[in-house]
Amino acid sequence: MAMRKIGNIRWLIVLLVIIVSLTGCNGEKETSTNNEENNEDNKKISNKEEGNDTRKVKDAFGEVEIPVKPKRVAGIYLEDYMLALGVEPIVQWYHPSWGKQEYLGLTDVPLFDITGSLEAMLEKKPDLIILPGAMDESYQLYSKIAPTYRVPDDVLGDAEETLKTVADLLGIPEKDTSVLADYKQKIADTKVKLEEVIGRETVAVVRLDVGDKPEFRLFGLNNAYTGMIYKDLGLEPFKWVKKIKAHDVISQEKIPEFTADHIIIFPSNGTWDSESNEKAVALLDDPLWKGIPAVKNGHVYQLERSHWQSGAITANSMKMEDLLNLIVN
């Protein structure tokens, strides 16, 4: 009997050891699993704090994955929209032949030569690059540096839609509401004031192309830079304007027939005082030009080129201010 009791006690001890061991193993597994879950949660929290979450959007070429909250953004030739939304770009568009968008006043933002090496962009470490249509050939190269979004053509032709798109890409879609409200109100106010002063008098926008062969270039009804003065502000286009989509040269022999009531004119490059533009500016002294109605009536307005060669929100607002100052006030 004593031997049986001793044997039973031994089995009980062995059983207890096994139970304790199993409990310990399960505890380790649970702890390990919990640690993994906690690590995943911590990663998600860390990603959110660092702004590393991404989302997929459709651009002109298809689907692209971009940061939800990008912090370092290069909006090539879209800097106007970024600034209107209160976001400063990490670089600003620059072309050796055309300069930069002077009207934006980005004195502290480094220039990015779009004709040069992309190493300059790589050094700025963008987490999002936004491109217009003029840079399609380099799209694949840009996309190797950072997620790259090419704005669709049907959006680029509309300043309001472009602003909405840029706001969404920047992760601040709510900001476009107040900017657009102010913009639309300015359009409405400017339109009324212009209508009161010039009514259905005709208007034309001319660029004085400087360089080796200076010439006058008339901008058309749907020109991406100046079409808004007709479509949004309701100004009456000169008859030639209605036949041109983007722009066309006014030949020398056609100048006497250029009978628009009001002419807005700016140089294609540089300023009116640039030494390199003297030959082009001399065209304004040609007897044929001096003989047209707008010149005789003092209704030719010489303006600076920078914002008149952009169709963005800030540029358009500055055009409205020009028109009010020159025609209304």
C-alpha positions in Angstrom: 0.0 0.0 0.0 2.8 2.4 0.9 4.5 1.8 -2.4 1.2 2.5 -4.3 0.8 5.8 -2.4 4.4 6.8 -3.2 3.8 6.0 -6.9 0.6 8.0 -7.0 2.3 11.0 -5.4 5.1 10.7 -8.1 2.5 10.8 -10.9 0.7 13.8 -9.3 4.1 15.6 -9.2 4.8 14.8 -12.8 1.3 15.9 -13.8 1.7 19.2 -12.0 5.0 19.9 -13.7 3.5 19.2 -17.2 0.5 21.5 -16.4 2.8 24.3 -15.2 5.0 23.9 -18.3 2.1 24.1 -20.6 0.7 27.1 -18.9 4.0 28.8 -19.2 4.3 28.0 -22.9 0.8 29.4 -23.5 1.6 32.5 -21.6 4.8 33.0 -23.7 2.8 32.5 -26.9 0.1 35.0 -25.7 2.8 37.5 -24.7 4.6 37.0 -28.0 1.4 37.5 -29.9 0.4 40.5 -27.9 3.8 42.0 -28.4 3.5 41.6 -32.2 0.1 43.2 -32.2 1.4 46.1 -30.0 4.3 46.5 -32.4 2.0 46.7 -35.4 -0.2 49.2 -33.6 2.8 51.3 -32.6 4.0 51.2 -36.2 0.7 52.5 -37.4 0.7 55.2 -34.8 4.3 56.1 -35.7 3.4 56.2 -39.4 0.5 58.5 -38.8 2.6 60.8 -36.7 5.3 60.9 -39.3 2.8 61.3 -42.2 3.8 58.1 -43.9 0.3 56.9 -44.7 -0.4 56.7 -48.4 -3.4 56.6 -50.7 -4.0 55.9 -54.3 -5.2 58.6 -56.7 -5.8 58.8 -60.5 -3.7 61.2 -62.6 -3.4 61.7 -66.3 -1.5 58.4 -66.7 -3.3 56.1 -64.3 -3.1 55.3 -60.6 -0.3 56.7 -58.4 0.3 56.2 -54.7 1.0 59.4 -52.8 1.4 60.4 -49.1 -1.8 61.3 -47.3 -0.1 64.3 -45.8 2.9 65.3 -47.9 5.3 67.7 -46.2 7.9 68.4 -48.9 6.1 69.2 -52.2 7.5 70.3 -55.6 4.6 71.7 -57.7 6.3 72.5 -61.0 4.7 75.6 -62.5 1.9 75.0 -60.0 3.5 77.1 -57.2 0.8 79.7 -57.6 -1.9 77.3 -56.4 0.2 76.0 -53.6 0.8 79.5 -52.3 -2.9 80.4 -52.6 -3.5 77.4 -50.3 -0.9 78.6 -47.8 1.8 76.0 -48.7 5.3 77.0 -49.7 6.9 74.7 -52.4 10.4 73.3 -51.8 11.6 74.6 -55.3 10.2 77.1 -57.9 10.0 76.7 -61.6 12.8 78.3 -63.7 13.7 78.3 -67.4 16.9 79.9 -68.6 15.1 81.6 -71.5 11.9 82.6 -69.6 13.2 83.2 -66.1 10.9 82.5 -63.2 7.4 83.5 -62.1 8.4 86.9 -60.7 4.9 87.8 -59.5 5.0 85.1 -56.8 7.8 86.8 -54.9 9.4 83.5 -53.9 12.8 85.1 -53.0 13.8 82.4 -50.5 12.7 79.4 -52.5 15.5 77.8 -54.6 15.2 77.8 -58.4 14.7 74.5 -60.2 15.9 74.7 -63.8 13.5 72.5 -65.7 16.0 72.1 -68.5 18.8 71.0 -66.2 19.7 67.9 -64.2 17.2 66.2 -62.0 19.9 65.8 -59.3 18.8 69.2 -58.1 15.4 67.8 -57.4 16.7 64.7 -55.8 18.8 66.8 -53.4 15.6 68.5 -52.1 14.1 65.1 -51.1 10.5 65.7 -52.1 7.8 63.3 -50.9 5.5 64.4 -53.7 6.0 66.0 -57.1 3.2 67.5 -59.1 3.7 68.2 -62.8 1.8 70.0 -65.5 1.4 68.6 -69.0 4.6 70.2 -70.5 6.9 67.8 -68.7 5.5 64.4 -69.9 8.8 63.3 -71.4 10.4 63.5 -67.9 7.5 62.0 -66.0 9.2 58.5 -65.5 12.4 60.1 -64.3 10.6 62.3 -61.8 8.6 59.3 -60.5 11.8 57.6 -59.6 12.7 60.4 -57.2 9.3 60.6 -55.5 5.6 59.8 -56.1 4.7 62.0 -59.1 1.2 63.2 -60.1 0.6 64.5 -63.5 -2.4 66.9 -63.5 -5.0 65.8 -66.2 -5.3 68.2 -69.2 -9.0 68.8 -68.6 -8.2 70.0 -65.1 -5.2 72.2 -66.1 -7.5 74.2 -68.4 -9.6 75.3 -65.4 -8.0 77.4 -62.6 -10.7 76.5 -60.1 -10.5 72.7 -60.8 -6.7 72.9 -60.7 -6.9 74.5 -57.2 -9.2 71.8 -56.0 -6.9 69.1 -57.3 -3.8 70.6 -55.8 -5.6 71.1 -52.4 -6.6 67.4 -52.5 -3.1 66.3 -53.3 -1.7 68.4 -50.5 -4.1 66.7 -48.1 -6.0 69.9 -47.3 -9.1 69.7 -49.5 -11.0 71.9 -47.0 -8.8 74.9 -47.7 -9.9 75.4 -51.3 -13.4 76.5 -50.1 -12.5 79.9 -48.7 -9.9 80.6 -51.4 -12.4 79.8 -54.2 -15.1 81.9 -52.4 -12.9 85.0 -52.4 -11.8 84.3 -56.0 -15.3 84.0 -57.3 -16.4 87.1 -55.4 -13.6 89.1 -57.0 -14.6 87.9 -60.4 -18.2 88.9 -59.9 -17.2 92.4 -58.6 -14.7 93.0 -61.3 -17.1 91.9 -64.0 -19.8 94.3 -62.9 -17.4 97.3 -62.7 -15.9 96.5 -66.2 -19.4 96.2 -67.7 -20.3 99.6 -66.3 -17.3 101.3 -67.9 -16.7 99.7 -71.3 -19.8 97.7 -71.9 -19.4 95.8 -75.3 -16.3 97.6 -76.4 -13.9 95.0 -77.8 -10.7 93.8 -76.1 -7.6 92.1 -77.3 -4.5 90.7 -75.6 -1.3 90.9 -77.5 2.2 89.6 -76.6 5.1 91.4 -78.0 7.5 88.6 -78.9 11.0 89.8 -78.4 14.2 88.2 -79.8 15.8 88.1 -83.2 12.4 88.4 -85.0 10.1 90.7 -83.0 6.4 90.4 -83.8 2.9 90.9 -82.4 1.1 87.8 -81.2 -2.6 87.9 -80.6 -4.0 85.6 -77.8 -7.1 83.6 -78.6 -10.4 83.1 -76.9 -9.4 79.9 -75.2 -5.8 80.9 -74.4 -4.8 79.2 -71.1 -3.3 82.4 -69.7 -5.8 85.1 -70.8 -9.0 83.4 -71.8 -10.5 84.1 -68.4 -10.9 87.8 -69.1 -13.5 86.8 -71.7 -15.0 83.6 -70.1 -15.1 84.8 -66.5 -15.1 88.6 -66.7 -17.4 88.8 -69.7 -15.2 91.2 -71.7 -16.1 91.4 -75.4 -13.3 89.8 -77.6 -12.2 91.5 -80.7 -13.5 89.6 -83.8 -10.0 88.1 -84.6 -9.8 86.7 -81.0 -12.8 84.5 -81.6 -11.1 82.7 -84.5 -7.9 81.8 -82.6 -7.7 79.0 -80.1 -4.4 79.8 -78.4 -2.4 82.5 -80.2 -1.4 83.7 -83.6 1.0 86.2 -85.2 -0.5 89.5 -86.5 1.2 90.1 -89.8 2.5 93.5 -90.6 0.0 94.1 -93.4 -2.9 93.2 -91.1 -2.0 95.8 -88.4 -4.2 98.6 -90.0 -7.2 96.3 -89.6 -6.5 95.7 -86.0 -9.4 97.9 -84.7 -9.9 96.5 -81.1 -11.1 99.2 -78.7 -8.8 98.2 -75.9 -5.4 96.4 -76.2 -3.5 94.7 -73.4 0.1 94.2 -74.3 3.2 92.7 -72.6 6.6 91.5 -73.7 7.3 87.8 -74.0 10.4 88.0 -71.9 12.2 90.5 -69.7 10.7 94.0 -69.1 9.8 97.0 -71.2 13.1 98.5 -70.1 15.3 95.5 -70.9 18.1 96.5 -73.2 17.7 93.2 -75.1 14.0 94.2 -75.9 14.8 97.6 -77.6 14.3 96.2 -81.1 10.9 94.7 -80.2 9.7 97.8 -78.3 10.6 99.9 -81.4 7.6 98.2 -83.1 5.3 100.4 -81.0 6.7 103.5 -82.8 5.8 102.1 -86.3 3.4 104.4 -88.1 1.1 101.4 -88.8 0.8 100.6 -85.1 0.4 104.2 -84.1 -2.5 104.5 -86.6 -4.8 101.9 -85.0 -7.8 103.2 -82.9 -6.7 101.9 -79.5 -3.4 103.7 -79.8 -5.0 106.9 -80.9 -7.5 106.8 -78.0 -5.0 105.9 -75.4 -6.4 102.5 -74.8 -3.3 100.4 -75.1 -2.1 99.1 -71.7 1.5 98.1 -71.4 1.7 95.5 -68.6 4.3 93.3 -67.1 4.5 89.7 -68.5 4.9 87.5 -65.4 1.3 87.1 -64.2 -0.2 87.6 -67.7 1.6 84.5 -68.8 0.0 82.3 -66.1 -3.6 81.2 -65.8 -3.5 80.4 -62.1 -5.5 81.8 -59.2 -3.1 84.5 -57.9 -2.2 85.5 -61.5 -5.8 85.8 -62.5 -6.5 88.0 -59.4 -3.6 90.2 -60.4 -5.0 90.5 -63.9 -8.3 91.7 -62.4 -6.5 94.3 -60.4 -4.7 95.5 -63.5 -8.0 95.9 -65.4 -9.6 97.8 -62.6 -6.7 100.1 -62.2 -6.3 100.8 -65.9 -9.8 100.8 -67.2 -12.1 101.5 -64.3 -10.2 103.7 -61.8 
